[in-house]
Amino acid sequence: MKKILSLFAFSVLIVFQSEAQRLSDLYETLSKSVVKIIIEEKDFNVREGHMVTNEGIGSGVLINANGLVLTASHVVQTAENIKVQFNDGETIPAKVVSSAPFADVAAIQLSWAPKNKVVAKLGDSDKVRVGDEIFMVGSPYGLDFSLSVGYISGRHIKKRFAHGAHVIEFFQTDASINHGNSGGPMFNMNGEVVGLASYILSESGGFQGLGFAATSNVCKDLLLDEPTPWTGMEAVLIGGELGSALNIPQNVGLLVQKVTLFSPIGALGIVGGSIPIEYNGEVILIGGDVILAVDGTPLTTEAGIEKIADEFSKLKKGDSFTLIVWRDGKKHKLKGTVGGI
């Protein structure tokens, strides 16, 4: 009996060693496709009372030899400058080419094609099952190219946009995700990217076993098959008491928080907020423009918001669009072009 148990323990040890070696080999290869993303953006400093330039970090993954990198939208959406650093130290400037904030996914294009880099393969996230083992690589708290391992704990549909055009899906995982991991790849054990690190649920601000990653098929849909135009803007939906206090002439609108100067929205002269207030437990900025309508569709209901998101996602580079904004108690009509900066 003891001999049987010893043989069993020995075989289990061999399996564990084999799995560990396989993961080590995968990491050694695939970490060369992972990048650290360093951004500069303008933020309103509440204490100092004016805009300042802050530096932030995120992660991403190279998916083609021409220099296309996938990351999280919240990492680059309002970035003024973007640099991408590989694990060999090579650093290349980049710009946003598509971004879908509602799904927290974005694509950035390097200024030149990187040399001798590993290109990651996108997997089919529909084939991923709860219980599958995965691993993630990123730069949590600036600890570059760190590995974390875990399992798929669940899958969640966040929202379905107008006409069923897009299903926004996230994987839940117990693999560690922290500040700096955002946008980093989630790999399956075949070495394919099946998700991008997005956000965590936490009471402390640190990782507590509940991390979420946008699925690879959502990335394909919104960034590759039908690229969602990048706006360069962050905004919050307002209505009710706050809408009345700001005297907007309809039920709801998009209150602009931040705008990147060199972006399609920034080129229109859209103004971001500058006065911090606490509303529903969150600090938001008022004093900026409120977007009332896009291409003639007013943001009067939630359905209107979804329709606008759906229609805007269909715009291609060079297509024109119009915005109606509320500024200084008046409506203003602004015309812009996708990619027209």
C-alpha positions in Angstrom: 0.0 0.0 0.0 2.8 2.4 0.9 4.5 1.6 -2.4 1.3 2.4 -4.3 1.0 5.7 -2.4 4.6 6.6 -3.1 4.2 5.9 -6.8 1.0 8.0 -6.9 2.8 10.9 -5.1 5.7 10.6 -7.5 3.4 10.7 -10.5 1.6 13.8 -9.2 4.9 15.5 -8.6 5.9 14.8 -12.2 2.6 16.3 -13.4 3.1 19.5 -11.3 6.7 19.8 -12.5 5.6 19.4 -16.1 2.9 22.0 -15.7 5.3 24.4 -14.0 7.9 23.9 -16.8 5.2 24.4 -19.5 4.1 27.7 -17.8 7.7 28.8 -17.6 8.3 28.2 -21.3 5.0 30.0 -22.2 6.0 33.0 -20.1 9.5 33.1 -21.5 8.1 33.3 -25.1 4.9 35.3 -24.6 6.3 38.0 -22.3 8.1 39.3 -25.3 4.7 40.2 -26.8 3.6 42.1 -23.7 4.2 45.8 -23.3 4.3 48.4 -20.6 2.3 51.5 -21.6 3.4 54.9 -20.2 1.1 57.8 -20.7 0.9 61.5 -19.9 -2.5 63.1 -19.5 -4.0 66.3 -18.2 -5.9 66.0 -14.9 -7.7 68.5 -12.7 -5.8 68.7 -9.4 -8.5 69.4 -6.8 -6.0 70.5 -4.1 -4.2 73.0 -6.4 -7.3 74.0 -8.3 -5.9 73.7 -11.9 -5.0 71.2 -14.6 -1.7 69.3 -14.2 0.1 66.8 -16.2 0.2 63.3 -14.7 2.0 60.1 -15.7 0.3 56.8 -15.6 1.1 53.2 -16.5 -0.8 50.3 -18.0 -0.1 47.1 -20.0 -0.9 45.8 -23.4 -0.1 43.1 -26.0 1.3 43.2 -29.5 -1.0 41.4 -32.0 0.6 42.1 -35.4 4.0 42.7 -36.8 3.0 46.2 -38.0 2.8 47.4 -34.4 -0.8 47.2 -33.4 -1.2 46.8 -29.6 -4.4 46.1 -27.7 -5.0 47.6 -24.2 -7.7 48.9 -21.9 -9.6 52.0 -23.0 -9.3 53.7 -19.6 -5.5 53.6 -19.9 -5.2 55.6 -23.1 -8.6 57.3 -23.8 -7.5 60.8 -22.8 -3.7 60.4 -23.0 -1.8 63.3 -24.5 1.3 61.2 -25.0 1.8 57.4 -25.2 5.0 55.4 -25.1 5.2 51.6 -25.4 8.0 49.7 -23.8 9.0 46.0 -24.6 10.7 43.7 -22.2 14.0 44.2 -24.0 13.8 48.0 -23.2 12.9 49.2 -26.7 10.4 52.1 -26.4 8.2 53.3 -29.2 5.7 56.2 -29.3 2.1 55.3 -30.2 -1.3 56.8 -30.8 -4.8 55.6 -30.3 -6.6 54.3 -33.4 -9.8 52.9 -31.9 -11.3 52.8 -28.5 -14.6 51.5 -27.0 -14.9 52.9 -23.5 -18.2 51.0 -22.9 -16.3 47.8 -23.2 -12.9 49.1 -21.9 -10.9 48.0 -24.9 -8.6 50.1 -27.2 -6.1 49.6 -30.0 -3.0 51.8 -30.3 -0.6 51.9 -33.3 3.2 52.1 -32.8 5.0 54.8 -34.7 7.1 52.2 -36.4 7.1 48.4 -36.7 9.1 46.8 -33.8 11.9 44.5 -34.8 12.4 40.9 -33.6 9.3 40.9 -31.3 6.9 38.1 -30.6 3.3 38.6 -31.9 0.6 37.2 -29.7 -2.3 35.2 -31.2 -5.9 36.1 -30.3 -7.9 33.0 -29.2 -11.6 32.3 -29.4 -13.0 33.4 -26.1 -16.3 31.6 -26.8 -14.4 28.3 -26.3 -13.2 29.3 -22.8 -15.0 27.6 -19.9 -15.4 28.4 -16.3 -12.6 26.4 -14.5 -10.0 26.8 -17.3 -6.6 27.8 -16.1 -5.2 31.1 -17.4 -2.2 33.4 -16.7 -1.7 37.1 -17.0 1.3 39.3 -17.7 1.5 43.0 -16.9 3.1 45.7 -14.9 1.3 45.9 -11.5 2.5 48.9 -9.5 5.3 49.3 -12.1 6.7 45.8 -11.5 7.2 45.1 -15.2 6.2 41.9 -16.9 4.9 40.2 -13.7 3.2 36.9 -14.0 0.0 35.9 -12.2 -1.9 32.6 -12.5 -5.5 31.6 -11.8 -8.7 30.3 -13.3 -11.8 31.6 -15.1 -14.2 32.1 -12.2 -17.2 33.3 -14.3 -18.3 35.1 -17.4 -20.6 38.1 -17.3 -22.6 40.0 -20.0 -22.3 43.7 -19.0 -24.5 45.3 -21.6 -26.1 44.8 -25.0 -26.1 47.9 -27.1 -28.8 49.1 -29.5 -30.2 46.6 -32.0 -28.1 43.9 -30.4 -25.0 45.1 -32.3 -22.5 44.4 -29.6 -22.5 42.0 -26.6 -20.1 43.2 -24.0 -18.6 40.3 -22.1 -16.1 40.0 -19.3 -14.3 37.0 -17.8 -14.1 36.9 -14.0 -10.8 35.6 -12.6 -9.0 35.0 -9.4 -5.6 35.8 -11.1 -4.2 38.9 -9.5 -5.0 42.2 -11.2 -3.7 45.5 -9.7 -2.9 49.0 -10.8 -0.7 48.8 -13.8 -2.1 45.5 -15.0 -4.9 47.2 -16.9 -4.9 46.3 -20.6 -2.5 43.4 -20.0 -3.3 40.1 -21.8 -5.0 37.1 -20.3 -3.5 33.9 -21.9 -5.0 30.4 -22.0 -2.7 27.5 -21.6 -2.3 27.2 -25.4 -0.6 30.6 -25.3 -3.5 32.5 -26.9 -4.9 35.8 -25.8 -8.4 35.3 -24.5 -8.9 38.6 -22.6 -7.6 42.0 -21.6 -7.4 43.0 -17.9 -10.0 45.6 -17.2 -11.0 46.2 -13.6 -11.4 44.8 -10.1 -14.0 44.7 -7.4 -12.4 45.8 -4.1 -13.3 47.4 -0.8 -9.6 48.2 0.0 -8.5 49.3 -3.4 -6.2 46.3 -3.7 -6.9 42.9 -5.4 -9.3 40.7 -3.4 -9.9 37.8 -5.8 -12.4 39.5 -8.1 -10.8 40.6 -11.3 -12.4 41.1 -14.7 -11.1 41.0 -18.3 -12.8 42.0 -21.5 -13.0 38.9 -23.7 -10.9 38.5 -26.9 -14.0 38.2 -29.1 -15.2 41.6 -27.8 -11.8 43.0 -28.8 -12.0 41.4 -32.3 -15.5 42.8 -32.8 -14.9 46.4 -31.5 -11.3 47.0 -32.5 -10.5 44.8 -35.5 -13.7 43.8 -37.4 -15.6 47.1 -37.0 -13.1 49.5 -35.3 -14.8 51.9 -32.9 -13.6 55.4 -33.5 -11.6 57.0 -30.8 -13.1 60.3 -29.4 -10.4 61.3 -27.0 -13.0 62.3 -24.4 -14.3 61.1 -21.0 -17.8 62.1 -20.1 -20.5 61.1 -17.6 -24.3 60.7 -18.1 -26.2 63.3 -16.2 -29.9 64.1 -15.7 -32.4 64.5 -12.9 -31.4 67.0 -10.1 -27.9 67.6 -11.5 -29.3 68.1 -15.0 -31.8 70.6 -13.6 -29.1 72.4 -11.6 -27.0 72.8 -14.7 -30.1 74.0 -16.7 -29.7 71.5 -19.5 -32.7 71.8 -21.8 -33.5 68.0 -22.0 -33.8 65.0 -19.7 -30.2 63.8 -20.0 -26.9 64.7 -21.5 -23.2 63.8 -21.5 -21.2 66.1 -19.1 -17.7 66.3 -20.5 -14.9 65.6 -17.9 -11.7 65.5 -19.9 -10.7 66.0 -23.5 -7.4 65.2 -25.3 -6.4 68.2 -27.4 -5.2 66.2 -30.3 -8.3 64.1 -30.8 -11.4 64.3 -33.0 -13.4 65.7 -30.1 -10.6 67.9 -28.9 -10.3 69.4 -32.4 -13.8 70.7 -32.1 -12.9 72.9 -29.1 -15.0 70.8 -26.6 -14.4 72.1 -23.1 -13.9 69.7 -20.1 -14.9 70.3 -16.5 -13.0 72.4 -14.0 -15.1 72.5 -10.9 -15.1 69.4 -8.7 -18.2 68.4 -6.8 -19.3 65.2 -5.1 -22.4 63.6 -6.6 -23.8 60.2 -5.7 -20.6 59.3 -3.8 -18.2 60.2 -6.7 -16.2 63.3 -7.5 -17.1 64.7 -10.9 -16.2 67.9 -12.7 -18.8 70.5 -13.8 -18.2 73.6 -15.8 -17.5 71.9 -19.1 -19.7 71.3 -22.1 -22.8 69.1 -22.0 -23.3 67.1 -25.2 -27.0 67.0 -26.1 -27.1 65.3 -29.5 -24.9 63.5 -32.0 -25.7 63.6 -35.7 -29.2 64.8 -35.0 -30.0 62.1 -32.4 -30.8 63.7 -29.0 -29.7 62.1 -25.8 -33.1 62.3 -24.3 -33.4 58.7 -23.1 -31.2 55.7 -22.3 -32.3 54.3 -25.7 -31.0 57.4 -27.3 -27.6 56.9 -25.7 -27.5 53.3 -27.0 -28.5 54.4 -30.5 -25.8 57.0 -30.5 -23.2 54.6 -29.3 -24.3 52.1 -32.0 -24.3 54.7 -34.8 -21.0 56.2 -33.8 -19.3 52.8 -33.7 -20.1 52.6 -37.5 -18.2 55.7 -38.4 -15.0 55.3 -40.3 -11.9 57.5 -40.7 -12.9 60.6 -42.7 -16.6 60.4 -41.9 -18.1 63.6 -40.6 -20.3 64.1 -37.5 -22.0 66.9 -35.7 -22.5 67.6 -32.0 -25.0 69.8 -30.2 -23.5 71.0 -27.0 -24.8 73.1 -24.1 -22.4 75.9 -23.1 -23.0 79.1 -21.2 -26.7 78.6 -21.3 -26.9 78.2 -25.1 -26.8 75.5 -27.7 -23.9 75.3 -30.1 -23.5 73.2 -33.2 -20.1 71.8 -33.8 -18.9 69.8 -36.9 -16.0 67.3 -36.9 -14.4 64.5 -38.8 -13.3 61.1 -37.6 -9.5 61.2 -37.7 -9.7 64.9 -38.7 -7.0 66.2 -36.4 
